[in-house]
């Protein structure tokens, strides 16, 4: 499920075969959620120097908070 917290239209993104394989490697080599999140942020930053880690972290927190509210 993808949540758009800002109700904005989003551009579609595609992955190259190399990005797809690199991402699969990151996920396959990761044991914990914290490590996975760290590795995914690193992957994104390596492939996009404009990637905003703080904004990404804030979005994760918003989604976790929404999930907690729904389950309460």
PDB file as gemmi writes it, atoms N, CA and C in Angstrom:
CRYST1    1.000    1.000    1.000  90.00  90.00  90.00 P 1                      
ATOM      1  N   UNK A   1       0.834  -1.173   0.000  1.00  0.00           N  
ATOM      2  CA  UNK A   1       0.000   0.000   0.000  1.00  0.00           C  
ATOM      3  C   UNK A   1       0.882   1.241   0.000  1.00  0.00           C  
ATOM      4  N   UNK A   2       0.596   2.172  -0.894  1.00  0.00           N  
ATOM      5  CA  UNK A   2       1.337   3.420  -0.961  1.00  0.00           C  
ATOM      6  C   UNK A   2       0.413   4.541  -0.518  1.00  0.00           C  
ATOM      7  N   UNK A   3       0.848   5.276   0.472  1.00  0.00           N  
ATOM      8  CA  UNK A   3       0.063   6.407   0.954  1.00  0.00           C  
ATOM      9  C   UNK A   3       0.664   7.691   0.416  1.00  0.00           C  
ATOM     10  N   UNK A   4      -0.166   8.558  -0.099  1.00  0.00           N  
ATOM     11  CA  UNK A   4       0.286   9.872  -0.530  1.00  0.00           C  
ATOM     12  C   UNK A   4      -0.242  10.868   0.483  1.00  0.00           C  
ATOM     13  N   UNK A   5       0.584  11.211   1.449  1.00  0.00           N  
ATOM     14  CA  UNK A   5       0.145  12.057   2.554  1.00  0.00           C  
ATOM     15  C   UNK A   5      -0.117  13.494   2.131  1.00  0.00           C  
ATOM     16  N   UNK A   6       0.427  13.888   0.991  1.00  0.00           N  
ATOM     17  CA  UNK A   6       0.248  15.261   0.537  1.00  0.00           C  
ATOM     18  C   UNK A   6      -0.846  15.395  -0.512  1.00  0.00           C  
ATOM     19  N   UNK A   7      -1.484  14.280  -0.876  1.00  0.00           N  
ATOM     20  CA  UNK A   7      -2.531  14.281  -1.905  1.00  0.00           C  
ATOM     21  C   UNK A   7      -2.066  14.960  -3.185  1.00  0.00           C  
ATOM     22  N   UNK A   8      -0.874  14.634  -3.624  1.00  0.00           N  
ATOM     23  CA  UNK A   8      -0.323  15.221  -4.836  1.00  0.00           C  
ATOM     24  C   UNK A   8      -0.226  14.165  -5.920  1.00  0.00           C  
ATOM     25  N   UNK A   9      -0.226  14.626  -7.155  1.00  0.00           N  
ATOM     26  CA  UNK A   9      -0.001  13.705  -8.258  1.00  0.00           C  
ATOM     27  C   UNK A   9       1.482  13.363  -8.267  1.00  0.00           C  
ATOM     28  N   UNK A  10       1.775  12.094  -8.518  1.00  0.00           N  
ATOM     29  CA  UNK A  10       3.163  11.664  -8.450  1.00  0.00           C  
ATOM     30  C   UNK A  10       3.622  11.160  -9.800  1.00  0.00           C  
ATOM     31  N   UNK A  11       4.893  11.441 -10.105  1.00  0.00           N  
ATOM     32  CA  UNK A  11       5.483  10.919 -11.320  1.00  0.00           C  
ATOM     33  C   UNK A  11       5.732   9.431 -11.150  1.00  0.00           C  
ATOM     34  N   UNK A  12       5.591   8.702 -12.220  1.00  0.00           N  
ATOM     35  CA  UNK A  12       5.942   7.292 -12.185  1.00  0.00           C  
ATOM     36  C   UNK A  12       7.447   7.179 -12.344  1.00  0.00           C  
ATOM     37  N   UNK A  13       8.026   6.270 -11.594  1.00  0.00           N  
ATOM     38  CA  UNK A  13       9.462   6.023 -11.693  1.00  0.00           C  
ATOM     39  C   UNK A  13       9.668   4.588 -12.132  1.00  0.00           C  
ATOM     40  N   UNK A  14      10.716   4.383 -12.857  1.00  0.00           N  
ATOM     41  CA  UNK A  14      11.036   3.023 -13.244  1.00  0.00           C  
ATOM     42  C   UNK A  14      12.469   2.723 -12.822  1.00  0.00           C  
ATOM     43  N   UNK A  15      12.742   1.451 -12.662  1.00  0.00           N  
ATOM     44  CA  UNK A  15      14.084   1.010 -12.295  1.00  0.00           C  
ATOM     45  C   UNK A  15      14.749   0.382 -13.507  1.00  0.00           C  
ATOM     46  N   UNK A  16      16.016   0.664 -13.655  1.00  0.00           N  
ATOM     47  CA  UNK A  16      16.767  -0.054 -14.680  1.00  0.00           C  
ATOM     48  C   UNK A  16      16.977  -1.473 -14.188  1.00  0.00           C  
ATOM     49  N   UNK A  17      17.376  -2.358 -15.065  1.00  0.00           N  
ATOM     50  CA  UNK A  17      17.639  -3.733 -14.663  1.00  0.00           C  
ATOM     51  C   UNK A  17      18.721  -3.765 -13.581  1.00  0.00           C  
ATOM     52  N   UNK A  18      19.746  -2.931 -13.740  1.00  0.00           N  
ATOM     53  CA  UNK A  18      20.832  -2.891 -12.760  1.00  0.00           C  
ATOM     54  C   UNK A  18      20.327  -2.414 -11.408  1.00  0.00           C  
ATOM     55  N   UNK A  19      19.496  -1.368 -11.400  1.00  0.00           N  
ATOM     56  CA  UNK A  19      18.924  -0.882 -10.139  1.00  0.00           C  
ATOM     57  C   UNK A  19      18.061  -1.961  -9.493  1.00  0.00           C  
ATOM     58  N   UNK A  20      17.258  -2.634 -10.300  1.00  0.00           N  
ATOM     59  CA  UNK A  20      16.404  -3.703  -9.806  1.00  0.00           C  
ATOM     60  C   UNK A  20      17.237  -4.789  -9.140  1.00  0.00           C  
ATOM     61  N   UNK A  21      18.316  -5.202  -9.795  1.00  0.00           N  
ATOM     62  CA  UNK A  21      19.177  -6.243  -9.238  1.00  0.00           C  
ATOM     63  C   UNK A  21      19.897  -5.767  -7.987  1.00  0.00           C  
ATOM     64  N   UNK A  22      20.369  -4.528  -7.991  1.00  0.00           N  
ATOM     65  CA  UNK A  22      21.046  -3.971  -6.810  1.00  0.00           C  
ATOM     66  C   UNK A  22      20.081  -3.889  -5.625  1.00  0.00           C  
ATOM     67  N   UNK A  23      18.867  -3.462  -5.883  1.00  0.00           N  
ATOM     68  CA  UNK A  23      17.867  -3.350  -4.823  1.00  0.00           C  
ATOM     69  C   UNK A  23      17.509  -4.729  -4.273  1.00  0.00           C  
ATOM     70  N   UNK A  24      17.346  -5.698  -5.144  1.00  0.00           N  
ATOM     71  CA  UNK A  24      17.072  -7.069  -4.703  1.00  0.00           C  
ATOM     72  C   UNK A  24      18.214  -7.597  -3.842  1.00  0.00           C  
ATOM     73  N   UNK A  25      19.437  -7.257  -4.195  1.00  0.00           N  
ATOM     74  CA  UNK A  25      20.610  -7.674  -3.416  1.00  0.00           C  
ATOM     75  C   UNK A  25      20.567  -7.058  -2.015  1.00  0.00           C  
ATOM     76  N   UNK A  26      20.255  -5.769  -1.942  1.00  0.00           N  
ATOM     77  CA  UNK A  26      20.162  -5.074  -0.652  1.00  0.00           C  
ATOM     78  C   UNK A  26      19.124  -5.759   0.235  1.00  0.00           C  
ATOM     79  N   UNK A  27      17.945  -6.004  -0.324  1.00  0.00           N  
ATOM     80  CA  UNK A  27      16.874  -6.620   0.455  1.00  0.00           C  
ATOM     81  C   UNK A  27      17.226  -8.041   0.860  1.00  0.00           C  
ATOM     82  N   UNK A  28      17.816  -8.790  -0.068  1.00  0.00           N  
ATOM     83  CA  UNK A  28      18.167 -10.178   0.214  1.00  0.00           C  
ATOM     84  C   UNK A  28      19.255 -10.327   1.264  1.00  0.00           C  
ATOM     85  N   UNK A  29      20.139  -9.349   1.363  1.00  0.00           N  
ATOM     86  CA  UNK A  29      21.259  -9.432   2.302  1.00  0.00           C  
ATOM     87  C   UNK A  29      20.937  -8.835   3.667  1.00  0.00           C  
ATOM     88  N   UNK A  30      19.724  -8.366   3.881  1.00  0.00           N  
ATOM     89  CA  UNK A  30      19.372  -7.645   5.097  1.00  0.00           C  
ATOM     90  C   UNK A  30      18.561  -8.516   6.042  1.00  0.00           C  
ATOM     91  N   UNK A  31      18.903  -8.446   7.336  1.00  0.00           N  
ATOM     92  CA  UNK A  31      18.256  -9.296   8.332  1.00  0.00           C  
ATOM     93  C   UNK A  31      17.191  -8.590   9.168  1.00  0.00           C  
ATOM     94  N   UNK A  32      17.356  -7.305   9.442  1.00  0.00           N  
ATOM     95  CA  UNK A  32      16.423  -6.609  10.325  1.00  0.00           C  
ATOM     96  C   UNK A  32      15.808  -5.398   9.622  1.00  0.00           C  
ATOM     97  N   UNK A  33      14.687  -4.937  10.161  1.00  0.00           N  
ATOM     98  CA  UNK A  33      14.031  -3.760   9.591  1.00  0.00           C  
ATOM     99  C   UNK A  33      14.965  -2.545   9.621  1.00  0.00           C  
ATOM    100  N   UNK A  34      15.631  -2.324  10.738  1.00  0.00           N  
ATOM    101  CA  UNK A  34      16.498  -1.160  10.877  1.00  0.00           C  
ATOM    102  C   UNK A  34      17.623  -1.198   9.850  1.00  0.00           C  
ATOM    103  N   UNK A  35      18.212  -2.374   9.678  1.00  0.00           N  
ATOM    104  CA  UNK A  35      19.288  -2.520   8.698  1.00  0.00           C  
ATOM    105  C   UNK A  35      18.749  -2.321   7.280  1.00  0.00           C  
ATOM    106  N   UNK A  36      17.552  -2.844   7.013  1.00  0.00           N  
ATOM    107  CA  UNK A  36      16.949  -2.684   5.694  1.00  0.00           C  
ATOM    108  C   UNK A  36      16.697  -1.207   5.396  1.00  0.00           C  
ATOM    109  N   UNK A  37      16.117  -0.499   6.344  1.00  0.00           N  
ATOM    110  CA  UNK A  37      15.854   0.927   6.146  1.00  0.00           C  
ATOM    111  C   UNK A  37      17.161   1.679   5.886  1.00  0.00           C  
ATOM    112  N   UNK A  38      18.195   1.374   6.647  1.00  0.00           N  
ATOM    113  CA  UNK A  38      19.502   2.012   6.457  1.00  0.00           C  
ATOM    114  C   UNK A  38      20.057   1.712   5.070  1.00  0.00           C  
ATOM    115  N   UNK A  39      19.989   0.458   4.651  1.00  0.00           N  
ATOM    116  CA  UNK A  39      20.510   0.059   3.344  1.00  0.00           C  
ATOM    117  C   UNK A  39      19.710   0.698   2.206  1.00  0.00           C  
ATOM    118  N   UNK A  40      18.393   0.763   2.340  1.00  0.00           N  
ATOM    119  CA  UNK A  40      17.570   1.381   1.298  1.00  0.00           C  
ATOM    120  C   UNK A  40      17.873   2.869   1.159  1.00  0.00           C  
ATOM    121  N   UNK A  41      18.068   3.551   2.277  1.00  0.00           N  
ATOM    122  CA  UNK A  41      18.416   4.970   2.217  1.00  0.00           C  
ATOM    123  C   UNK A  41      19.761   5.162   1.527  1.00  0.00           C  
ATOM    124  N   UNK A  42      20.712   4.297   1.837  1.00  0.00           N  
ATOM    125  CA  UNK A  42      22.016   4.365   1.183  1.00  0.00           C  
ATOM    126  C   UNK A  42      21.907   4.108  -0.312  1.00  0.00           C  
ATOM    127  N   UNK A  43      21.106   3.118  -0.685  1.00  0.00           N  
ATOM    128  CA  UNK A  43      20.879   2.805  -2.094  1.00  0.00           C  
ATOM    129  C   UNK A  43      20.305   4.022  -2.821  1.00  0.00           C  
ATOM    130  N   UNK A  44      19.288   4.622  -2.240  1.00  0.00           N  
ATOM    131  CA  UNK A  44      18.654   5.781  -2.866  1.00  0.00           C  
ATOM    132  C   UNK A  44      19.629   6.943  -2.991  1.00  0.00           C  
ATOM    133  N   UNK A  45      20.407   7.184  -1.962  1.00  0.00           N  
ATOM    134  CA  UNK A  45      21.356   8.304  -1.974  1.00  0.00           C  
ATOM    135  C   UNK A  45      22.462   8.072  -3.005  1.00  0.00           C  
ATOM    136  N   UNK A  46      22.913   6.830  -3.130  1.00  0.00           N  
ATOM    137  CA  UNK A  46      23.958   6.523  -4.126  1.00  0.00           C  
ATOM    138  C   UNK A  46      23.463   6.753  -5.549  1.00  0.00           C  
ATOM    139  N   UNK A  47      22.196   6.478  -5.792  1.00  0.00           N  
ATOM    140  CA  UNK A  47      21.663   6.578  -7.146  1.00  0.00           C  
ATOM    141  C   UNK A  47      20.965   7.903  -7.433  1.00  0.00           C  
ATOM    142  N   UNK A  48      20.797   8.726  -6.404  1.00  0.00           N  
ATOM    143  CA  UNK A  48      20.185  10.035  -6.587  1.00  0.00           C  
ATOM    144  C   UNK A  48      20.749  10.966  -5.518  1.00  0.00           C  
ATOM    145  N   UNK A  49      21.681  11.805  -5.915  1.00  0.00           N  
ATOM    146  CA  UNK A  49      22.341  12.685  -4.942  1.00  0.00           C  
ATOM    147  C   UNK A  49      21.365  13.681  -4.315  1.00  0.00           C  
ATOM    148  N   UNK A  50      20.202  13.879  -4.922  1.00  0.00           N  
ATOM    149  CA  UNK A  50      19.192  14.786  -4.365  1.00  0.00           C  
ATOM    150  C   UNK A  50      18.254  14.090  -3.394  1.00  0.00           C  
ATOM    151  N   UNK A  51      18.461  12.800  -3.161  1.00  0.00           N  
ATOM    152  CA  UNK A  51      17.595  12.062  -2.253  1.00  0.00           C  
ATOM    153  C   UNK A  51      17.667  12.687  -0.867  1.00  0.00           C  
ATOM    154  N   UNK A  52      16.500  12.970  -0.283  1.00  0.00           N  
ATOM    155  CA  UNK A  52      16.415  13.650   1.010  1.00  0.00           C  
ATOM    156  C   UNK A  52      16.124  12.620   2.103  1.00  0.00           C  
ATOM    157  N   UNK A  53      17.158  12.242   2.831  1.00  0.00           N  
ATOM    158  CA  UNK A  53      17.036  11.218   3.866  1.00  0.00           C  
ATOM    159  C   UNK A  53      16.107  11.678   4.987  1.00  0.00           C  
ATOM    160  N   UNK A  54      16.191  12.934   5.372  1.00  0.00           N  
ATOM    161  CA  UNK A  54      15.346  13.459   6.454  1.00  0.00           C  
ATOM    162  C   UNK A  54      13.869  13.384   6.053  1.00  0.00           C  
ATOM    163  N   UNK A  55      13.560  13.809   4.840  1.00  0.00           N  
ATOM    164  CA  UNK A  55      12.179  13.755   4.362  1.00  0.00           C  
ATOM    165  C   UNK A  55      11.687  12.307   4.320  1.00  0.00           C  
ATOM    166  N   UNK A  56      12.543  11.392   3.880  1.00  0.00           N  
ATOM    167  CA  UNK A  56      12.206   9.972   3.827  1.00  0.00           C  
ATOM    168  C   UNK A  56      11.922   9.444   5.232  1.00  0.00           C  
ATOM    169  N   UNK A  57      12.789   9.768   6.196  1.00  0.00           N  
ATOM    170  CA  UNK A  57      12.582   9.342   7.588  1.00  0.00           C  
ATOM    171  C   UNK A  57      11.271   9.891   8.145  1.00  0.00           C  
ATOM    172  N   UNK A  58      10.981  11.162   7.869  1.00  0.00           N  
ATOM    173  CA  UNK A  58       9.738  11.772   8.345  1.00  0.00           C  
ATOM    174  C   UNK A  58       8.524  11.082   7.744  1.00  0.00           C  
ATOM    175  N   UNK A  59       8.604  10.697   6.485  1.00  0.00           N  
ATOM    176  CA  UNK A  59       7.499  10.009   5.822  1.00  0.00           C  
ATOM    177  C   UNK A  59       7.281   8.638   6.460  1.00  0.00           C  
ATOM    178  N   UNK A  60       8.358   7.941   6.776  1.00  0.00           N  
ATOM    179  CA  UNK A  60       8.245   6.642   7.450  1.00  0.00           C  
ATOM    180  C   UNK A  60       7.548   6.803   8.792  1.00  0.00           C  
ATOM    181  N   UNK A  61       7.919   7.826   9.533  1.00  0.00           N  
ATOM    182  CA  UNK A  61       7.308   8.084  10.840  1.00  0.00           C  
ATOM    183  C   UNK A  61       5.818   8.369  10.680  1.00  0.00           C  
ATOM    184  N   UNK A  62       5.440   9.173   9.685  1.00  0.00           N  
ATOM    185  CA  UNK A  62       4.025   9.472   9.444  1.00  0.00           C  
ATOM    186  C   UNK A  62       3.242   8.196   9.144  1.00  0.00           C  
ATOM    187  N   UNK A  63       3.809   7.327   8.325  1.00  0.00           N  
ATOM    188  CA  UNK A  63       3.123   6.085   7.972  1.00  0.00           C  
ATOM    189  C   UNK A  63       2.975   5.188   9.201  1.00  0.00           C  
ATOM    190  N   UNK A  64       4.025   5.093  10.013  1.00  0.00           N  
ATOM    191  CA  UNK A  64       3.934   4.291  11.235  1.00  0.00           C  
ATOM    192  C   UNK A  64       2.866   4.844  12.166  1.00  0.00           C  
ATOM    193  N   UNK A  65       2.794   6.171  12.292  1.00  0.00           N  
ATOM    194  CA  UNK A  65       1.785   6.793  13.147  1.00  0.00           C  
ATOM    195  C   UNK A  65       0.382   6.519  12.627  1.00  0.00           C  
ATOM    196  N   UNK A  66       0.188   6.599  11.317  1.00  0.00           N  
ATOM    197  CA  UNK A  66      -1.121   6.300  10.737  1.00  0.00           C  
ATOM    198  C   UNK A  66      -1.512   4.847  10.992  1.00  0.00           C  
ATOM    199  N   UNK A  67      -0.568   3.955  10.879  1.00  0.00           N  
ATOM    200  CA  UNK A  67      -0.840   2.531  11.126  1.00  0.00           C  
ATOM    201  C   UNK A  67      -1.234   2.312  12.580  1.00  0.00           C  
ATOM    202  N   UNK A  68      -0.561   2.997  13.515  1.00  0.00           N  
ATOM    203  CA  UNK A  68      -0.897   2.873  14.933  1.00  0.00           C  
ATOM    204  C   UNK A  68      -2.298   3.397  15.223  1.00  0.00           C  
ATOM    205  N   UNK A  69      -2.671   4.501  14.590  1.00  0.00           N  
ATOM    206  CA  UNK A  69      -3.996   5.079  14.789  1.00  0.00           C  
ATOM    207  C   UNK A  69      -5.060   4.129  14.252  1.00  0.00           C  
ATOM    208  N   UNK A  70      -4.823   3.535  13.097  1.00  0.00           N  
ATOM    209  CA  UNK A  70      -5.791   2.609  12.509  1.00  0.00           C  
ATOM    210  C   UNK A  70      -5.962   1.358  13.366  1.00  0.00           C  
ATOM    211  N   UNK A  71      -4.887   0.896  13.999  1.00  0.00           N  
ATOM    212  CA  UNK A  71      -4.975  -0.333  14.795  1.00  0.00           C  
ATOM    213  C   UNK A  71      -5.480  -0.085  16.207  1.00  0.00           C  
ATOM    214  N   UNK A  72      -5.582   1.166  16.620  1.00  0.00           N  
ATOM    215  CA  UNK A  72      -6.054   1.487  17.984  1.00  0.00           C  
ATOM    216  C   UNK A  72      -7.557   1.460  18.080  1.00  0.00           C  
TER     217      UNK A  72                                                      
END                                                                             
